[in-house]
Amino acid sequence: MISTTTTVTTTRAKVVSKAINNTRQVIVRPVGNDVYVGGSDVTTSNGLLISNNTNFTIEIPPDEELWAVVPSGTHSITVLTSYAPLQ
């Protein structure tokens, strides 16, 4: 598993990079504010809302990334990534 913390602002930020041939289970926990996640085009209008200080699990397919944005200010998002074995 890999644990990372990324600073997220009103400009979207990549929080999980692509992994070729690997599906990942990702646990996301916003700290300080709600966060919106999605693809590289994520906004507060089209992203999936994750409430502050809650854990949310997402499965990310191979060759996909996860991006995040907050409605205001600068906040952190902690991500725990688990790689599934190659099949």
C-alpha positions in Angstrom: 0.0 0.0 0.0 1.0 3.6 -0.6 -0.1 6.5 1.5 0.1 10.1 0.2 -1.2 13.5 1.2 -1.8 16.1 -1.5 -2.6 19.8 -1.2 -5.8 20.6 -3.2 -7.0 24.0 -4.1 -9.7 25.5 -6.4 -7.4 24.4 -9.3 -7.8 20.7 -9.8 -4.8 18.5 -8.7 -3.9 14.9 -9.6 -4.1 12.7 -6.5 -3.6 9.3 -8.1 -1.4 8.8 -11.2 -1.9 6.2 -13.9 -0.8 2.6 -13.3 -0.4 0.5 -16.4 -2.1 -2.9 -16.1 -3.1 -2.4 -12.4 -6.5 -1.8 -10.9 -6.3 0.1 -7.6 -8.4 0.3 -4.6 -8.1 3.8 -3.3 -9.3 5.2 0.1 -9.8 8.9 0.0 -10.1 11.1 3.1 -10.5 14.9 2.7 -9.0 17.0 5.6 -10.3 20.5 6.2 -13.0 20.8 3.6 -15.3 18.7 1.3 -13.5 17.7 -1.9 -14.8 16.8 -5.3 -13.1 13.9 -7.2 -13.2 12.8 -10.8 -11.2 12.7 -14.0 -8.8 15.4 -15.3 -11.9 17.6 -16.1 -13.2 17.5 -12.5 -14.9 20.6 -11.2 -17.1 21.4 -8.2 -20.1 21.1 -10.6 -19.3 17.7 -12.1 -17.2 15.9 -9.5 -18.2 13.3 -7.0 -18.5 15.0 -3.5 -16.6 13.5 -0.6 -17.4 15.1 2.7 -14.7 16.4 5.0 -13.1 13.8 7.4 -14.9 10.8 5.9 -13.3 7.8 4.1 -14.5 6.9 0.6 -13.3 3.9 -1.3 -12.9 4.1 -5.1 -11.7 1.4 -7.6 -9.5 3.0 -10.3 -9.1 0.9 -13.5 -5.8 0.6 -15.3 -4.5 3.7 -17.2 -6.9 6.0 -15.2 -6.1 8.8 -12.8 -7.9 10.5 -10.0 -8.1 14.3 -9.7 -9.5 16.5 -6.9 -10.7 20.1 -6.4 -12.1 22.0 -3.5 -14.7 24.8 -3.6 -12.5 27.3 -1.7 -9.2 27.7 0.0 -6.4 25.2 0.3 -6.9 21.8 1.9 -5.4 18.3 2.1 -6.5 15.0 0.9 -5.0 11.8 2.1 -5.1 8.8 -0.2 -4.3 5.1 0.6 -3.7 3.1 -2.5 -3.7 -0.7 -2.8 -2.7 -2.4 -6.0 -4.5 -5.5 -7.1 -2.4 -8.4 -8.4 -2.0 -8.6 -12.2 -4.4 -11.0 -13.8 
